[in-house]
Amino acid sequence: MKVWVKLLIGSILGITLGLLVPENPRLMEGLVWLEQFALRVGRYAVIPMLFFLLTIGVYELRQDRQFWPLVLRTCLMIAGISLLVIAAGVLVTLVFSPSRIPILAEEQLETIGLDIAGNINGLFPYNMFSALAGDGIYLFPVCVFAFFFGVGFSYDRSYSKPAIALVESLSHIFYNIALFFIEILGFVMIVLSCYWAICFREVLRTDIFIDLILLLGIFAALLCFGIFPLLLYFIRPKINPWTVLYGSLGPAIAAFFSGDINFSLPVLLSHTKENLGVQRKSSAVSLTLLTTFCRAGSAMVAAIAFIVIFKSYSSLGITAAEVLSISLRALAISFLLARHPGDGAYTALAVICLGYGKGFEAGYLILKPLAFYLVAIGAFIDVMIASFATYVAARLGGFIEEKSPGHGI
C-alpha cells in the first residue's frame, strides 16, 4: 500500500474519531500528550538521516562541480516563489475580503520573536559535534556541520576515502531507518488528525472564523493543486505536472495534520527520491535550503491573517502603502523561520503584529484559537513548494532518474 494512502486512511480515521469523541478535559490532556509523542516519532530519525545524506551529497556535487550551480538555482527559485506566493495571497485577500472578526478580550502579550542573533550564533556552537545533539527543532546547524564535513572529504583523498565509504553506508542505513518510521506514520496520523479535528470542531462552534477558514483552504488548494502544476508546463524539457503532484501527496498530508516541517522532512526526502526520481545528492541540498529559507506559505498565511485583523480593528480602508509594507514584512519573515518548524504561520503573524505597532501589537491574539489551522495551511503550502521546487531544480540540473508513478512508495 502506498504511503500516501496509509496517511490518508489514518487521517480519515483520526478525523472521524475527533468529531465523535465527547468533550472531556482529562481525555484532552491525554490526547495532547499523544500528539507530542506522535510528533517525536515523526522527527526521531530526521537528524542522522539529514546529516549523512547532506554530507555525502555536498561531497558528490562538489566532485561533479555541480554544488554551487544547484545552490544558485534553488536560491533563485526561493526568491521568485516567495514573492509570487505572498503577492498572490495578499491580492486574493483584498479581492475576496473575509468578514470582520469581533475584537475579543485581549490576553497578555506572549514573548514571540525570531531571535535572529541567536539563530546566527547557533550555527556555530562552541562544540561542532553538539550540533548533532540538538532537540530536532533548529536543524540548520546540523546542515552547516554537514556542509563542512562534506567539503572536508575533498582534501587528501588517501585519508578521506575510508570516511567517505563509511558516511555513504551510514546514509543508506539511516535512510532505511527513516523509511521504517515513514511506513508506520499511518498510525501516527490517527493521533495527529484526531487532535486536529477536535480543535477544528471547537473553532467551528464559535462561528467567527468561517470566512477566513474558507479563504485559506480554498486558496491553498487552488495554489497547490492548480497553479503550481500549471507552472511546470513552462519547464523544458516537458514535465508531467500531475506526476509530480501525485508524488507529493504523502508529504502534503503529513505536513497538514502535523503542521511541522521537520516532521515532514523525512517523508519529503524519501518521496522526492522514490516517487519523483530526484537523486539524493540533489534533494538533500535543495530540500535543506527550501525547508530552511522558503517558508512562503506560512508567511503568506500570516499576511492574509494580518490584513483580516487590520480590517477588524480599523474602520478605515487599507492603503496601498500599508499593503506593500505588510507584504514586504511577510516576505522578509519567510526567510527567517528556520527555528519555527511547527508554528511558522502563527509566529510570523505575531512578528508582523508586534513589528507593525500602531495598536496592532496584540492583534495576533484574536486568532490564537485558529493558530493550529493557520500553521496547518502554512506547512502544507511550504511542503508543496519544497517538493515542486526540488523536482524543478533537479530536472534543470540533470539529477532525475525517470520513474513511473506505479513504482513509487
Secondary structure as UniProt FT lines:
FT   HELIX           3..20
FT   HELIX           25..43
FT   TURN            44..45
FT   HELIX           46..63
FT   TURN            64..65
FT   HELIX           67..95
FT   HELIX           116..122
FT   HELIX           128..133
FT   HELIX           140..152
FT   TURN            153..154
FT   HELIX           157..183
FT   HELIX           185..206
FT   HELIX           210..222
FT   HELIX           223..227
FT   HELIX           228..231
FT   HELIX           232..234
FT   HELIX           241..247
FT   HELIX           249..258
FT   HELIX           261..274
FT   TURN            275..276
FT   HELIX           280..293
FT   HELIX           296..313
FT   HELIX           320..334
FT   TURN            338..339
FT   HELIX           344..356
FT   TURN            358..359
FT   TURN            361..362
FT   HELIX           363..370
FT   HELIX           371..397
FT   HELIX           405..407
//
